[in-house]
Amino acid sequence: MGTKNNPSKFDCYANAEPDEPMFILLARDGMAPFLVSIWSKLRVGDSEAATVVFEKLVREHCMKYGISPDVEQSAEALDCSLDMFRWRKEHRS
């Protein structure tokens, strides 16, 4: 587990390619632990556990963001994801 002051061996800044897009999740974002958990479960091949966490995320957060959406931040995140798809397509070996 890394922090700004104490990066882990998987530190995204140290490991990123010079032009590689990044999206950082901070602990203060209520969705972050769910998303990291889903990522980790998928990385070990446990799609059923990832689905359970995803469903809990949807139950706990959809209503919150549906009532007061953060359109500007969400639009930037969408742009980041599109940049990541493009970057992966260009850099696949």
N, C-alpha and C positions, 0 to 999 in steps of 0.2 A: 504494500500500500504506500503510495507516494504522496507527498505534499509539495507545496511550492518551495518550502525551506528544506525538505528532505526527500528528493526525488528517489523513486524506486529504480530497480534495474530495468524496468519496462517503461521508463520515462518517455513520454511521447515527443517531447522537444528534442531530446538527445537521439532518439531513434528515427525521427522523421527525415524523409528525403528533403532537399532544399525547397522544392516546389510542392510538396505533398500537403493537401488540405487536411486540417484537423478540426475536430469538434470536441471541446472540453466540457465535461459534466462536473459541476461543483456539488458538494454534499448538501449545500443549502437548497438545492433544487429538489423538491419532493419526489420528482420522478426519477432522479438519478440512481438511487439504489435499486429500483426496479429494473431500469434499463441495463445497468451493469450486471445484475443478476441474470437477466435474460441472455445477455451476450455470453456470460460465462457458462451458462447451462447449454447453450447451443454449441459452444466451442468444445465441450466434452461429449456432445452428441445426445444430450438428454432433452429432446424436443418436448416431451410430455411435461417435464418440470418447467421448461421455459413457457409453455402454454398456460400453466397454472399461474405463474408469476405475471404473465401478460394480462390474464383475465382479472387478477387482483388490481393491477395498475389501472386498467380501464375502469373498474368499479370505483376506485378511490379518486381518480383524477379527471375523468371525462367530464363529469358534471361541473367541477371547479373551473376548468378551462372553457367549457361550453358557455358558461355564464359570463365570464370576463376574459375573452380570448386575448392573447398577446400576439397580435398579427405581425407586428414588425419583427420581433425576435423569431417567430415561427417562419416567416418568409426568409430571413437570413439563414436559418437552419436548413430550410429546403434548398436554398442556393448552395449551401455547403455540401449537402448530400449529392446534388447533381454534379458539383465539381469533383466529388470523390468517385462517383461512377465514371466520369470522364477520365480522371487520372488513372483509375484502375485499368480501364480499357487501353489507355496509351502505354502503361507500364507493365502489362502482363508479360511474363517471360514464357 
